[in-house]
Amino acid sequence: MDYKSLNDNELVYLCNENNEDATMVLVDKYKNCILSTLKEYLKEYNIIGVEVADLYQEGLIGLIHAIHSYNENKDTTFYTYANKCIKSNLVSAMRQTFRMKNRILNNSYSLDKLIEDSNNSLYDVFKDENNNPDKLIMDEEERHDLIDSIKDKLSKNEKIIFELRLKGLSNSEIATLISKNRKYVENAMFRINKKYNNM
């Protein structure tokens, strides 16, 4: 079947029937929508120090939510509804980022005070024998390689669940987000763990 020839409503219907190909076509179709909204917000709010990939994932979560909660009987096209969900998720993620930044600023210490209270140099205050930059870079690269290797073994739905789990969501939260029951998510996580153990 040529899924690309289907309209949004037909694709949404198939997505909700657990058709992974339809889900991937719809996600691919709305990828530029997520990216353009993200670009607009980054420019408008001048956000610095935020991982664009993380925000993109938030936009993707908004799209998945739209797929599973869209009601075609309402007077709104899927495009309009999906845009609203994507923007809402991105705004929530950016608010959370701002909160975290403010918390860091509010809990920060004066460097002058820190150095005055010790007889050490600035280097001595901040050096950490356990944090070797080369090791940290290697660890991060190994982590990304492992995640990519795991993803290669997963089905499209399992990938979505795996990525949400990596973001720290619980099985219950993932189930709510993708409009499935908790058992569905637990079964998917069981399969993911089994595939990982067989690598």
N, CA, C and O atoms as a DFTB+ gen file, in Angstrom:
796 C
 N C O
     1  1       0.842      -1.196       0.000
     2  2       0.000       0.000       0.000
     3  2       0.881       1.252       0.000
     4  3       1.884       1.307       0.712
     5  1       0.510       2.248      -0.793
     6  2       1.250       3.508      -0.844
     7  2       0.685       4.461       0.210
     8  3      -0.269       5.195      -0.050
     9  1       1.273       4.439       1.378
    10  2       0.760       5.248       2.499
    11  2       0.898       6.744       2.240
    12  3       0.132       7.544       2.776
    13  1       1.878       7.120       1.418
    14  2       2.102       8.548       1.148
    15  2       0.950       9.173       0.369
    16  3       0.774      10.391       0.375
    17  1       0.175       8.335      -0.295
    18  2      -0.957       8.859      -1.084
    19  2      -2.206       9.067      -0.218
    20  3      -3.190       9.643      -0.681
    21  1      -2.169       8.599       1.038
    22  2      -3.329       8.730       1.920
    23  2      -3.383      10.118       2.552
    24  3      -2.356      10.767       2.751
    25  1      -4.617      10.566       2.868
    26  2      -4.734      11.863       3.533
    27  2      -4.493      11.685       5.045
    28  3      -4.398      10.563       5.544
    29  1      -4.398      12.813       5.754
    30  2      -4.071      12.774       7.181
    31  2      -5.060      11.934       7.991
    32  3      -4.656      11.147       8.847
    33  1      -6.352      12.101       7.718
    34  2      -7.360      11.358       8.481
    35  2      -7.220       9.849       8.300
    36  3      -7.372       9.083       9.252
    37  1      -6.929       9.431       7.068
    38  2      -6.736       8.005       6.805
    39  2      -5.492       7.482       7.529
    40  3      -5.493       6.382       8.082
    41  1      -4.437       8.292       7.513
    42  2      -3.200       7.893       8.193
    43  2      -3.408       7.817       9.706
    44  3      -2.937       6.883      10.355
    45  1      -4.115       8.804      10.265
    46  2      -4.386       8.814      11.707
    47  2      -5.175       7.566      12.099
    48  3      -4.896       6.937      13.120
    49  1      -6.160       7.218      11.279
    50  2      -6.958       6.019      11.558
    51  2      -6.058       4.774      11.604
    52  3      -6.159       3.956      12.519
    53  1      -5.179       4.648      10.605
    54  2      -4.284       3.496      10.548
    55  2      -3.287       3.490      11.710
    56  3      -2.949       2.434      12.246
    57  1      -2.822       4.681      12.089
    58  2      -1.900       4.792      13.241
    59  2      -2.558       4.250      14.495
    60  3      -1.927       3.551      15.287
    61  1      -3.821       4.574      14.670
    62  2      -4.547       4.125      15.855
    63  2      -4.931       2.650      15.775
    64  3      -5.428       2.075      16.744
    65  1      -4.698       2.044      14.614
    66  2      -4.857       0.591      14.458
    67  2      -3.500      -0.097      14.585
    68  3      -3.333      -1.253      14.196
    69  1      -2.527       0.643      15.142
    70  2      -1.158       0.136      15.354
    71  2      -0.408      -0.176      14.061
    72  3       0.428      -1.078      14.020
    73  1      -0.716       0.579      13.007
    74  2       0.000       0.407      11.753
    75  2       1.279       1.253      11.814
    76  3       1.225       2.480      11.719
    77  1       2.419       0.590      11.972
    78  2       3.690       1.290      12.160
    79  2       4.110       2.060      10.910
    80  3       4.691       3.141      11.015
    81  1       3.821       1.513       9.727
    82  2       4.195       2.199       8.485
    83  2       3.455       3.522       8.355
    84  3       4.041       4.531       7.962
    85  1       2.174       3.517       8.683
    86  2       1.381       4.752       8.625
    87  2       1.906       5.777       9.631
    88  3       1.967       6.971       9.339
    89  1       2.283       5.297      10.821
    90  2       2.829       6.195      11.849
    91  2       4.101       6.859      11.353
    92  3       4.274       8.068      11.508
    93  1       4.992       6.076      10.756
    94  2       6.255       6.633      10.277
    95  2       6.032       7.619       9.131
    96  3       6.736       8.625       9.037
    97  1       5.060       7.342       8.260
    98  2       4.756       8.268       7.157
    99  2       4.236       9.591       7.718
   100  3       4.627      10.663       7.256
   101  1       3.353       9.511       8.719
   102  2       2.786      10.725       9.309
   103  2       3.854      11.511      10.072
   104  3       3.897      12.740       9.999
   105  1       4.711      10.801      10.801
   106  2       5.806      11.467      11.520
   107  2       6.730      12.155      10.526
   108  3       7.143      13.294      10.739
   109  1       7.055      11.460       9.438
   110  2       7.931      12.035       8.413
   111  2       7.281      13.251       7.750
   112  3       7.949      14.236       7.436
   113  1       5.984      13.161       7.546
   114  2       5.233      14.248       6.906
   115  2       5.246      15.522       7.756
   116  3       5.279      16.632       7.223
   117  1       5.217      15.350       9.101
   118  2       5.137      16.505      10.005
   119  2       6.493      16.897      10.604
   120  3       6.570      17.768      11.471
   121  1       7.562      16.242      10.129
   122  2       8.901      16.552      10.636
   123  2       9.263      18.021      10.395
   124  3       9.759      18.701      11.293
   125  1       9.007      18.504       9.168
   126  2       9.333      19.901       8.844
   127  2       8.482      20.887       9.635
   128  3       8.932      21.988       9.953
   129  1       7.259      20.490       9.949
   130  2       6.369      21.328      10.761
   131  2       6.975      21.510      12.160
   132  3       6.987      22.617      12.698
   133  1       7.476      20.414      12.740
   134  2       8.108      20.477      14.065
   135  2       9.354      21.358      13.996
   136  3       9.562      22.221      14.848
   137  1      10.184      21.130      12.970
   138  2      11.439      21.870      12.845
   139  2      11.216      23.360      12.622
   140  3      11.927      24.186      13.195
   141  1      10.226      23.715      11.788
   142  2       9.978      25.140      11.527
   143  2       9.419      25.838      12.765
   144  3       9.771      26.986      13.039
   145  1       8.550      25.153      13.516
   146  2       8.021      25.719      14.761
   147  2       9.142      25.901      15.767
   148  3       9.216      26.919      16.455
   149  1      10.004      24.914      15.843
   150  2      11.145      24.959      16.763
   151  2      12.077      26.108      16.399
   152  3      12.532      26.849      17.270
   153  1      12.356      26.250      15.119
   154  2      13.243      27.322      14.643
   155  2      12.647      28.692      14.979
   156  3      13.348      29.606      15.413
   157  1      11.349      28.804      14.769
   158  2      10.639      30.068      15.062
   159  2      10.751      30.410      16.553
   160  3      11.029      31.557      16.903
   161  1      10.536      29.423      17.431
   162  2      10.598      29.664      18.872
   163  2      12.013      29.977      19.335
   164  3      12.217      30.857      20.170
   165  1      12.995      29.250      18.788
   166  2      14.389      29.490      19.186
   167  2      14.814      30.906      18.822
   168  3      15.541      31.563      19.567
   169  1      14.344      31.365      17.657
   170  2      14.683      32.727      17.215
   171  2      13.935      33.765      18.060
   172  3      14.519      34.756      18.498
   173  1      12.643      33.527      18.281
   174  2      11.798      34.488      18.995
   175  2      12.217      34.651      20.456
   176  3      12.253      35.764      20.980
   177  1      12.533      33.525      21.109
   178  2      12.839      33.583      22.537
   179  2      14.329      33.584      22.835
   180  3      14.738      33.621      23.996
   181  1      15.146      33.543      21.774
   182  2      16.601      33.613      21.916
   183  2      17.101      32.622      22.976
   184  3      17.820      33.002      23.901
   185  1      16.723      31.379      22.835
   186  2      17.089      30.351      23.815
   187  2      18.504      29.871      23.531
   188  3      18.821      29.452      22.417
   189  1      19.345      29.936      24.550
   190  2      20.735      29.506      24.417
   191  2      20.968      28.328      25.355
   192  3      20.382      28.262      26.436
   193  1      21.810      27.416      24.945
   194  2      22.175      26.305      25.819
   195  2      21.129      25.220      25.909
   196  3      21.118      24.442      26.862
   197  1      20.247      25.160      24.923
   198  2      19.213      24.119      24.924
   199  2      19.535      23.137      23.805
   200  3      19.883      23.536      22.694
   201  1      19.415      21.870      24.107
   202  2      19.648      20.845      23.097
   203  2      18.488      20.850      22.109
   204  3      17.354      20.542      22.477
   205  1      18.770      21.200      20.859
   206  2      17.723      21.250      19.832
   207  2      17.113      19.860      19.639
   208  3      15.910      19.729      19.412
   209  1      17.948      18.830      19.731
   210  2      17.447      17.453      19.569
   211  2      16.416      17.123      20.648
   212  3      15.425      16.446      20.376
   213  1      16.651      17.604      21.879
   214  2      15.698      17.359      22.969
   215  2      14.368      18.046      22.686
   216  3      13.301      17.467      22.892
   217  1      14.445      19.294      22.210
   218  2      13.215      20.031      21.900
   219  2      12.486      19.388      20.720
   220  3      11.256      19.345      20.692
   221  1      13.251      18.889      19.746
   222  2      12.621      18.203      18.616
   223  2      11.827      16.998      19.117
   224  3      10.709      16.746      18.667
   225  1      12.423      16.252      20.062
   226  2      11.728      15.099      20.643
   227  2      10.426      15.524      21.317
   228  3       9.419      14.821      21.246
   229  1      10.462      16.694      21.977
   230  2       9.244      17.202      22.620
   231  2       8.173      17.508      21.573
   232  3       6.991      17.237      21.784
   233  1       8.598      18.075      20.445
   234  2       7.658      18.330      19.351
   235  2       7.087      17.033      18.806
   236  3       5.906      16.954      18.467
   237  1       7.941      16.014      18.726
   238  2       7.515      14.691      18.251
   239  2       6.499      14.077      19.219
   240  3       5.524      13.454      18.798
   241  1       6.738      14.260      20.511
   242  2       5.790      13.760      21.513
   243  2       4.440      14.461      21.339
   244  3       3.389      13.833      21.460
   245  1       4.476      15.770      21.054
   246  2       3.240      16.518      20.794
   247  2       2.486      15.955      19.601
   248  3       1.260      15.848      19.621
   249  1       3.234      15.594      18.556
   250  2       2.613      15.006      17.354
   251  2       1.994      13.644      17.669
   252  3       0.877      13.357      17.237
   253  1       2.709      12.809      18.416
   254  2       2.189      11.476      18.786
   255  2       0.895      11.632      19.594
   256  3      -0.074      10.898      19.401
   257  1       0.913      12.618      20.512
   258  2      -0.293      12.890      21.305
   259  2      -1.455      13.284      20.378
   260  3      -2.587      12.835      20.556
   261  1      -1.147      14.138      19.381
   262  2      -2.180      14.578      18.431
   263  2      -2.762      13.388      17.668
   264  3      -3.973      13.301      17.470
   265  1      -1.892      12.478      17.246
   266  2      -2.341      11.291      16.492
   267  2      -3.342      10.478      17.311
   268  3      -4.362      10.022      16.794
   269  1      -3.033      10.306      18.598
   270  2      -3.858       9.427      19.429
   271  2      -5.068      10.111      20.062
   272  3      -5.939       9.441      20.615
   273  1      -5.125      11.439      19.984
   274  2      -6.253      12.122      20.629
   275  2      -7.119      12.914      19.639
   276  3      -8.098      13.544      20.039
   277  1      -6.761      12.881      18.355
   278  2      -7.516      13.649      17.354
   279  2      -8.916      13.075      17.147
   280  3      -9.100      11.861      17.055
   281  1      -9.894      13.973      17.075
   282  2     -11.278      13.583      16.814
   283  2     -11.716      14.255      15.517
   284  3     -11.933      15.466      15.480
   285  1     -11.845      13.470      14.461
   286  2     -12.167      14.061      13.144
   287  2     -13.590      14.597      13.079
   288  3     -13.939      15.311      12.138
   289  1     -14.417      14.263      14.068
   290  2     -15.788      14.772      14.082
   291  2     -15.857      16.230      14.544
   292  3     -16.868      16.904      14.352
   293  1     -14.774      16.702      15.150
   294  2     -14.747      18.115      15.566
   295  2     -14.415      18.965      14.354
   296  3     -13.931      18.464      13.339
   297  1     -14.679      20.245      14.471
   298  2     -14.516      21.149      13.330
   299  2     -13.079      21.629      13.152
   300  3     -12.850      22.818      12.934
   301  1     -12.117      20.726      13.241
   302  2     -10.699      21.094      13.118
   303  2      -9.992      20.062      12.256
   304  3     -10.218      18.860      12.396
   305  1      -9.129      20.544      11.357
   306  2      -8.351      19.601      10.546
   307  2      -7.246      19.014      11.415
   308  3      -6.862      19.598      12.428
   309  1      -6.742      17.860      11.010
   310  2      -5.652      17.253      11.781
   311  2      -4.428      18.165      11.773
   312  3      -3.727      18.277      12.778
   313  1      -4.175      18.814      10.643
   314  2      -3.011      19.714      10.527
   315  2      -3.062      20.798      11.608
   316  3      -2.071      21.045      12.294
   317  1      -4.227      21.441      11.752
   318  2      -4.386      22.503      12.760
   319  2      -4.217      21.947      14.160
   320  3      -3.538      22.540      14.997
   321  1      -4.844      20.794      14.410
   322  2      -4.785      20.180      15.740
   323  2      -3.352      19.739      16.077
   324  3      -2.874      19.953      17.191
   325  1      -2.678      19.124      15.101
   326  2      -1.299      18.657      15.319
   327  2      -0.382      19.834      15.610
   328  3       0.466      19.761      16.500
   329  1      -0.553      20.933      14.852
   330  2       0.259      22.138      15.086
   331  2       0.091      22.652      16.509
   332  3       1.053      23.033      17.176
   333  1      -1.167      22.649      16.952
   334  2      -1.463      23.125      18.306
   335  2      -0.777      22.244      19.361
   336  3      -0.189      22.751      20.317
   337  1      -0.859      20.932      19.177
   338  2      -0.239      19.986      20.121
   339  2       1.287      20.116      20.121
   340  3       1.924      20.084      21.173
   341  1       1.856      20.261      18.934
   342  2       3.315      20.416      18.814
   343  2       3.770      21.684      19.529
   344  3       4.715      21.660      20.317
   345  1       3.081      22.801      19.241
   346  2       3.456      24.081      19.862
   347  2       3.289      24.032      21.374
   348  3       4.129      24.540      22.116
   349  1       2.208      23.421      21.821
   350  2       1.942      23.321      23.258
   351  2       3.047      22.541      23.969
   352  3       3.501      22.931      25.044
   353  1       3.473      21.440      23.359
   354  2       4.532      20.620      23.967
   355  2       5.870      21.349      23.978
   356  3       6.624      21.266      24.948
   357  1       6.159      22.064      22.892
   358  2       7.412      22.818      22.823
   359  2       7.437      23.938      23.863
   360  3       8.453      24.152      24.525
   361  1       6.321      24.649      24.004
   362  2       6.245      25.735      24.995
   363  2       6.434      25.178      26.403
   364  3       7.146      25.769      27.215
   365  1       5.800      24.041      26.696
   366  2       5.948      23.413      28.020
   367  2       7.401      23.031      28.278
   368  3       7.918      23.239      29.376
   369  1       8.059      22.471      27.261
   370  2       9.458      22.057      27.408
   371  2      10.358      23.264      27.641
   372  3      11.286      23.205      28.448
   373  1      10.083      24.368      26.930
   374  2      10.911      25.571      27.096
   375  2      10.684      26.213      28.462
   376  3      11.622      26.719      29.080
   377  1       9.440      26.191      28.929
   378  2       9.164      26.705      30.277
   379  2       9.950      25.908      31.315
   380  3      10.533      26.472      32.241
   381  1       9.955      24.582      31.143
   382  2      10.691      23.717      32.059
   383  2      12.179      24.049      32.033
   384  3      12.838      24.069      33.072
   385  1      12.703      24.312      30.827
   386  2      14.119      24.673      30.677
   387  2      14.411      25.975      31.406
   388  3      15.418      26.090      32.104
   389  1      13.518      26.967      31.240
   390  2      13.715      28.249      31.921
   391  2      13.680      28.063      33.434
   392  3      14.465      28.675      34.158
   393  1      12.766      27.214      33.911
   394  2      12.674      26.953      35.354
   395  2      13.978      26.365      35.875
   396  3      14.476      26.757      36.930
   397  1      14.522      25.415      35.114
   398  2      15.777      24.780      35.516
   399  2      16.912      25.791      35.557
   400  3      17.730      25.778      36.477
   401  1      16.961      26.678      34.547
   402  2      18.023      27.690      34.517
   403  2      17.906      28.628      35.709
   404  3      18.902      28.975      36.343
   405  1      16.653      29.041      36.008
   406  2      16.452      29.934      37.152
   407  2      16.832      29.250      38.460
   408  3      17.389      29.879      39.359
   409  1      16.523      27.947      38.561
   410  2      16.871      27.211      39.771
   411  2      18.387      27.176      39.943
   412  3      18.895      27.319      41.055
   413  1      19.105      26.985      38.839
   414  2      20.571      26.962      38.898
   415  2      21.096      28.320      39.360
   416  3      21.995      28.392      40.197
   417  1      20.526      29.401      38.807
   418  2      20.970      30.746      39.207
   419  2      20.650      31.026      40.663
   420  3      21.468      31.598      41.383
   421  1      19.466      30.624      41.098
   422  2      19.056      30.882      42.484
   423  2      19.884      30.085      43.481
   424  3      20.074      30.522      44.616
   425  1      20.378      28.924      43.074
   426  2      21.137      28.068      43.979
   427  2      22.643      28.205      43.803
   428  3      23.410      27.422      44.362
   429  1      23.069      29.202      43.024
   430  2      24.498      29.336      42.749
   431  2      25.226      30.005      43.911
   432  3      24.620      30.662      44.758
   433  1      26.533      29.820      43.924
   434  2      27.381      30.381      44.973
   435  2      28.296      31.434      44.374
   436  3      28.585      31.420      43.178
   437  1      28.742      32.336      45.215
   438  2      29.697      33.345      44.775
   439  2      31.076      32.702      44.654
   440  3      31.560      32.084      45.603
   441  1      31.712      32.845      43.486
   442  2      33.053      32.299      43.298
   443  2      34.050      33.008      44.204
   444  3      34.954      32.385      44.761
   445  1      33.870      34.327      44.343
   446  2      34.775      35.101      45.204
   447  2      34.745      34.555      46.625
   448  3      35.785      34.368      47.257
   449  1      33.542      34.305      47.114
   450  2      33.377      33.803      48.484
   451  2      34.008      32.419      48.618
   452  3      34.658      32.106      49.615
   453  1      33.801      31.606      47.595
   454  2      34.333      30.247      47.608
   455  2      35.859      30.249      47.688
   456  3      36.452      29.455      48.419
   457  1      36.484      31.145      46.934
   458  2      37.946      31.213      46.918
   459  2      38.479      31.858      48.197
   460  3      39.501      31.434      48.736
   461  1      37.765      32.902      48.684
   462  2      38.186      33.564      49.930
   463  2      38.167      32.602      51.103
   464  3      39.037      32.654      51.972
   465  1      37.160      31.710      51.128
   466  2      36.998      30.785      52.243
   467  2      38.018      29.645      52.221
   468  3      38.140      28.903      53.195
   469  1      38.745      29.504      51.120
   470  2      39.775      28.471      51.072
   471  2      41.097      29.130      50.708
   472  3      41.114      30.249      50.197
   473  1      42.166      28.466      50.959
   474  2      43.489      28.999      50.613
   475  2      43.948      28.488      49.262
   476  3      45.134      28.541      48.935
   477  1      43.003      27.994      48.482
   478  2      43.346      27.384      47.202
   479  2      43.179      28.363      46.046
   480  3      42.547      29.411      46.182
   481  1      43.758      27.998      44.911
   482  2      43.569      28.777      43.682
   483  2      42.228      28.396      43.062
   484  3      41.577      27.447      43.499
   485  1      41.827      29.142      42.044
   486  2      40.579      28.857      41.334
   487  2      40.614      27.439      40.750
   488  3      39.615      26.721      40.775
   489  1      41.782      27.050      40.225
   490  2      41.920      25.701      39.658
   491  2      41.683      24.637      40.732
   492  3      40.987      23.650      40.498
   493  1      42.275      24.853      41.919
   494  2      42.123      23.882      43.008
   495  2      40.673      23.743      43.444
   496  3      40.229      22.657      43.817
   497  1      39.931      24.855      43.397
   498  2      38.530      24.833      43.823
   499  2      37.698      23.963      42.886
   500  3      36.797      23.247      43.322
   501  1      38.008      24.034      41.603
   502  2      37.147      23.367      40.616
   503  2      37.678      22.057      40.062
   504  3      36.938      21.340      39.389
   505  1      38.920      21.725      40.319
   506  2      39.444      20.498      39.712
   507  2      38.737      19.280      40.308
   508  3      38.390      19.249      41.489
   509  1      38.545      18.321      39.483
   510  2      37.884      17.089      39.898
   511  2      38.704      15.928      39.364
   512  3      38.751      15.683      38.158
   513  1      39.333      15.232      40.259
   514  2      40.225      14.146      39.856
   515  2      39.461      13.040      39.119
   516  3      40.035      12.317      38.305
   517  1      38.164      12.918      39.413
   518  2      37.380      11.822      38.824
   519  2      36.890      12.127      37.414
   520  3      36.545      11.216      36.661
   521  1      36.861      13.424      37.051
   522  2      36.308      13.802      35.754
   523  2      37.406      14.081      34.746
   524  3      37.867      15.214      34.606
   525  1      37.813      13.048      34.056
   526  2      38.772      13.190      32.983
   527  2      37.985      13.519      31.716
   528  3      37.163      12.708      31.288
   529  1      38.213      14.703      31.093
   530  2      37.409      15.097      29.918
   531  2      37.417      14.056      28.807
   532  3      36.386      13.798      28.187
   533  1      38.596      13.449      28.551
   534  2      38.665      12.430      27.493
   535  2      37.769      11.241      27.812
   536  3      37.093      10.700      26.937
   537  1      37.776      10.842      29.093
   538  2      36.942       9.700      29.521
   539  2      35.461      10.038      29.391
   540  3      34.661       9.213      28.951
   541  1      35.102      11.282      29.784
   542  2      33.692      11.685      29.697
   543  2      33.207      11.665      28.253
   544  3      32.091      11.228      27.970
   545  1      34.059      12.146      27.335
   546  2      33.691      12.164      25.911
   547  2      33.529      10.734      25.405
   548  3      32.572      10.425      24.695
   549  1      34.475       9.860      25.775
   550  2      34.398       8.465      25.357
   551  2      33.143       7.786      25.902
   552  3      32.455       7.055      25.189
   553  1      32.854       8.047      27.198
   554  2      31.657       7.457      27.809
   555  2      30.396       7.892      27.066
   556  3      29.510       7.077      26.812
   557  1      30.318       9.181      26.717
   558  2      29.139       9.712      26.019
   559  2      29.021       9.099      24.627
   560  3      27.926       8.754      24.182
   561  1      30.163       8.966      23.939
   562  2      30.145       8.358      22.596
   563  2      29.703       6.898      22.668
   564  3      28.918       6.436      21.840
   565  1      30.220       6.171      23.677
   566  2      29.839       4.770      23.847
   567  2      28.348       4.645      24.132
   568  3      27.679       3.736      23.641
   569  1      27.837       5.583      24.942
   570  2      26.407       5.576      25.280
   571  2      25.562       5.779      24.017
   572  3      24.582       5.067      23.796
   573  1      25.957       6.768      23.183
   574  2      25.217       7.031      21.936
   575  2      25.287       5.825      21.001
   576  3      24.291       5.462      20.374
   577  1      26.463       5.207      20.908
   578  2      26.624       4.025      20.044
   579  2      25.724       2.887      20.513
   580  3      25.092       2.203      19.707
   581  1      25.675       2.694      21.845
   582  2      24.844       1.628      22.405
   583  2      23.363       1.892      22.107
   584  3      22.631       0.990      21.701
   585  1      22.931       3.154      22.317
   586  2      21.530       3.521      22.067
   587  2      21.183       3.291      20.594
   588  3      20.124       2.753      20.272
   589  1      22.100       3.710      19.696
   590  2      21.865       3.510      18.253
   591  2      21.782       2.020      17.905
   592  3      20.958       1.612      17.087
   593  1      22.647       1.212      18.537
   594  2      22.638      -0.239      18.279
   595  2      21.325      -0.860      18.728
   596  3      20.764      -1.719      18.048
   597  1      20.841      -0.413      19.882
   598  2      19.564      -0.931      20.399
   599  2      18.432      -0.541      19.453
   600  3      17.601      -1.374      19.090
   601  1      18.407       0.747      19.053
   602  2      17.333       1.245      18.177
   603  2      17.261       0.463      16.862
   604  3      16.178       0.239      16.322
   605  1      18.438       0.050      16.351
   606  2      18.478      -0.702      15.092
   607  2      17.710      -2.018      15.179
   608  3      17.249      -2.543      14.165
   609  1      17.574      -2.549      16.394
   610  2      16.919      -3.842      16.602
   611  2      15.418      -3.709      16.882
   612  3      14.707      -4.711      16.956
   613  1      14.938      -2.466      17.038
   614  2      13.557      -2.265      17.483
   615  2      12.591      -1.994      16.344
   616  3      12.973      -1.503      15.282
   617  1      11.328      -2.327      16.590
   618  2      10.264      -1.950      15.647
   619  2      10.010      -0.451      15.814
   620  3      10.525       0.172      16.743
   621  1       9.226       0.115      14.924
   622  2       8.983       1.567      14.984
   623  2       8.283       1.982      16.271
   624  3       8.651       2.990      16.873
   625  1       7.280       1.223      16.702
   626  2       6.581       1.537      17.958
   627  2       7.492       1.352      19.165
   628  3       7.449       2.137      20.112
   629  1       8.320       0.302      19.125
   630  2       9.269       0.076      20.223
   631  2      10.265       1.223      20.326
   632  3      10.653       1.615      21.427
   633  1      10.680       1.763      19.176
   634  2      11.614       2.902      19.170
   635  2      10.999       4.103      19.887
   636  3      11.657       4.766      20.689
   637  1       9.722       4.372      19.585
   638  2       9.036       5.504      20.210
   639  2       8.997       5.310      21.722
   640  3       9.296       6.234      22.478
   641  1       8.628       4.110      22.160
   642  2       8.546       3.815      23.596
   643  2       9.930       3.901      24.239
   644  3      10.074       4.440      25.336
   645  1      10.950       3.369      23.554
   646  2      12.323       3.394      24.056
   647  2      12.805       4.835      24.228
   648  3      13.409       5.173      25.246
   649  1      12.534       5.688      23.226
   650  2      12.971       7.082      23.304
   651  2      12.268       7.822      24.447
   652  3      12.888       8.630      25.138
   653  1      10.989       7.549      24.642
   654  2      10.262       8.177      25.749
   655  2      10.812       7.697      27.090
   656  3      10.902       8.469      28.045
   657  1      11.180       6.407      27.155
   658  2      11.757       5.857      28.401
   659  2      13.089       6.516      28.690
   660  3      13.402       6.808      29.844
   661  1      13.893       6.757      27.628
   662  2      15.190       7.424      27.790
   663  2      15.020       8.844      28.319
   664  3      15.904       9.377      28.989
   665  1      13.875       9.452      28.011
   666  2      13.616      10.818      28.487
   667  2      13.162      10.823      29.944
   668  3      12.934      11.887      30.520
   669  1      13.028       9.633      30.542
   670  2      12.705       9.558      31.964
   671  2      11.233       9.343      32.275
   672  3      10.834       9.397      33.438
   673  1      10.412       9.099      31.242
   674  2       8.992       8.874      31.484
   675  2       8.769       7.465      32.029
   676  3       9.452       6.521      31.635
   677  1       7.814       7.337      32.931
   678  2       7.468       6.025      33.485
   679  2       6.594       5.271      32.476
   680  3       6.095       5.852      31.512
   681  1       6.418       3.968      32.716
   682  2       5.564       3.167      31.826
   683  2       4.143       3.732      31.771
   684  3       3.523       3.767      30.709
   685  1       3.630       4.177      32.932
   686  2       2.271       4.740      32.981
   687  2       2.179       6.025      32.173
   688  3       1.207       6.242      31.449
   689  1       3.201       6.884      32.298
   690  2       3.206       8.150      31.550
   691  2       3.279       7.895      30.056
   692  3       2.602       8.561      29.273
   693  1       4.104       6.926      29.659
   694  2       4.221       6.585      28.231
   695  2       2.891       6.053      27.716
   696  3       2.449       6.418      26.627
   697  1       2.251       5.184      28.507
   698  2       0.963       4.603      28.099
   699  2      -0.064       5.698      27.863
   700  3      -0.807       5.654      26.883
   701  1      -0.111       6.684      28.759
   702  2      -1.056       7.803      28.612
   703  2      -0.737       8.595      27.357
   704  3      -1.631       8.970      26.599
   705  1       0.558       8.847      27.143
   706  2       1.001       9.671      26.019
   707  2       0.685       9.041      24.667
   708  3       0.310       9.741      23.726
   709  1       0.836       7.722      24.569
   710  2       0.595       7.071      23.272
   711  2      -0.776       6.403      23.205
   712  3      -1.070       5.642      22.283
   713  1      -1.616       6.706      24.212
   714  2      -2.995       6.194      24.244
   715  2      -3.063       4.666      24.195
   716  3      -3.873       4.089      23.468
   717  1      -2.212       4.035      24.970
   718  2      -2.237       2.584      25.123
   719  2      -2.353       2.281      26.613
   720  3      -2.200       3.171      27.449
   721  1      -2.629       1.002      26.941
   722  2      -2.646       0.666      28.364
   723  2      -1.215       0.358      28.837
   724  3      -0.304       0.148      28.037
   725  1      -1.060       0.339      30.150
   726  2       0.267       0.156      30.734
   727  2       0.877      -1.200      30.348
   728  3       2.086      -1.312      30.145
   729  1       0.038      -2.206      30.251
   730  2       0.503      -3.553      29.903
   731  2       1.163      -3.561      28.522
   732  3       2.156      -4.255      28.303
   733  1       0.605      -2.788      27.603
   734  2       1.166      -2.683      26.243
   735  2       2.602      -2.168      26.310
   736  3       3.503      -2.691      25.655
   737  1       2.790      -1.112      27.133
   738  2       4.123      -0.502      27.277
   739  2       5.071      -1.476      27.983
   740  3       6.227      -1.623      27.586
   741  1       4.573      -2.139      29.032
   742  2       5.410      -3.105      29.764
   743  2       5.853      -4.246      28.845
   744  3       7.004      -4.680      28.906
   745  1       4.948      -4.728      28.001
   746  2       5.295      -5.785      27.046
   747  2       6.355      -5.303      26.061
   748  3       7.290      -6.032      25.729
   749  1       6.194      -4.065      25.599
   750  2       7.174      -3.489      24.666
   751  2       8.534      -3.372      25.339
   752  3       9.556      -3.689      24.730
   753  1       8.556      -2.912      26.606
   754  2       9.808      -2.782      27.344
   755  2      10.447      -4.153      27.563
   756  3      11.670      -4.282      27.527
   757  1       9.621      -5.174      27.790
   758  2      10.133      -6.540      27.955
   759  2      10.833      -6.988      26.664
   760  3      11.924      -7.558      26.697
   761  1      10.170      -6.712      25.517
   762  2      10.769      -7.087      24.224
   763  2      12.067      -6.321      23.974
   764  3      13.042      -6.876      23.468
   765  1      12.062      -5.032      24.339
   766  2      13.274      -4.197      24.158
   767  2      14.422      -4.759      24.996
   768  3      15.545      -4.887      24.509
   769  1      14.138      -5.095      26.253
   770  2      15.175      -5.668      27.139
   771  2      15.687      -6.998      26.587
   772  3      16.883      -7.284      26.641
   773  1      14.773      -7.801      26.060
   774  2      15.165      -9.102      25.505
   775  2      16.078      -8.910      24.304
   776  3      17.081      -9.610      24.167
   777  1      15.733      -7.955      23.423
   778  2      16.567      -7.686      22.252
   779  2      17.944      -7.155      22.671
   780  3      18.968      -7.488      22.073
   781  1      17.934      -6.315      23.723
   782  2      19.210      -5.770      24.222
   783  2      20.086      -6.898      24.778
   784  3      21.287      -6.944      24.510
   785  1      19.483      -7.805      25.551
   786  2      20.243      -8.909      26.152
   787  2      20.774      -9.883      25.115
   788  3      21.762     -10.575      25.360
   789  1      20.119      -9.944      23.946
   790  2      20.545     -10.855      22.889
   791  2      21.575     -10.227      21.943
   792  3      22.027     -10.868      20.994
   793  1      21.939      -8.979      22.209
   794  2      22.898      -8.293      21.322
   795  2      24.313      -8.845      21.507
   796  3      25.245      -8.388      20.846
